[in-house]
């Protein structure tokens, strides 16, 4: 697809972000910076990637790849504030003042030979159960009555010293060496925060950026985040928000002064109720659930635990909520919103550019690439037709539909400039010439024409 100018709704969105920067006392974006940001967002929407050469080609050379790259790496843009103010622009447009916050982590597979991309590390592939090289990120998204929108992220990198110690300790333990004879656990390096610590930072930053204008109803996470530290961070930052996560079936709980038993034992003969919920925006799913208010030993606190299972599963999953005044049914329905972050991850990787081709080097390159990509997700929400549907509380269009619509709009806009010119015929000739000049003609390696190849004769020719 082609484009020549920044999309109107993208240009307006960047201007609104700049207004927020100025009102908050931060350095405003220059005219060049605003145009560059709008051009990059439009370019990612049109090309589906964060590649400067591809943007140069698709814009018919309107912005050179070298200049795009220089602005990305060297321009003094207030990068760390862009996502939050961009999200505020979307929420203000929809007059949204409350919602649920969801946290989850995702990854992007990379080449095994890469050395210059930030945070590439060996991780377990959930599909194949093998190991792959990938970048990992922790995301927080906001689920509102109109839209689901990303509001923060950070990269997760494992502490290499701690990782090496765990591997060595495991090997020595299997060899039967006592703990006293094994190397001690290394001190924690603050440069490598855990996923829960990253979430805590993102949560506090979200509260600061919203300036208490936003009412957070609940905070949702999967079992990987459930811990004393996680609950403490949620309660200290948003004390009135319900916190819902998952517990493992082996965790020990008790009712009153009765002996501790595992959650699996606690609910093995439980009488269940039935309800229906929507998962990932799909058709309603039947859920069976039972609940109890129990003291959880590992967390040292009392929680409302709801055991749930779906029609196609035999084993319970265990949801845990900090606010025990809620009904079990409310916890089940609210936690269904957690699955929306998986839909976001899928859409973002497909249409945000970063998941396809985004190989910006170093920490700054990685962060800025993701920021641009998230701004693209926001731009899909404030596309005029999408925004109109949201404001009317009508079902929104898919990210793929809006992306194709934007690409078509960009192409038609480029063609429209030809008719608006003083000499449309000459403008079309120049337009055609620009397209041909940007085609990179490369020689084929599979054909022999034009190659100086040694001539081989058959054995019978030599006999003659």
Secondary structure by P-SEA (a helix, b strand, c coil): cccccccaaaaaaaaaaaaaaaaaccccccaaaaaaaaaaaaaaaaaccccaaaaaaaacccccaaaaaaaaccccccccaaaaaaaaaaaaaaccccbbbbbbbbbbbbbcccccccbbbbbbcccccbbbbbbbbbbbbbbcccbbbbccbbbbbccaaaaaaaaaaaaaaaacccccccccccccccccccaaaaaaaaaaaaaaaacccccccbbbbccccccaaaaaaaaaacccbbbbbcccccccccccccccccccccccbbbbbbbccccccccbbbbbbccccccccccccccbbbbbbcccccbbbbbbbccccccaaaaaaaacccaaaaaaaaaaaaccccccccccccaaaaaaaaaaaaaaaaaaaacaaaaaaaaaccccccaaaaaaaaaaaaaaaaaaaaaacccaaaaaaaaaaaaaaacbbbbbcccccccbbbbbbccccccc
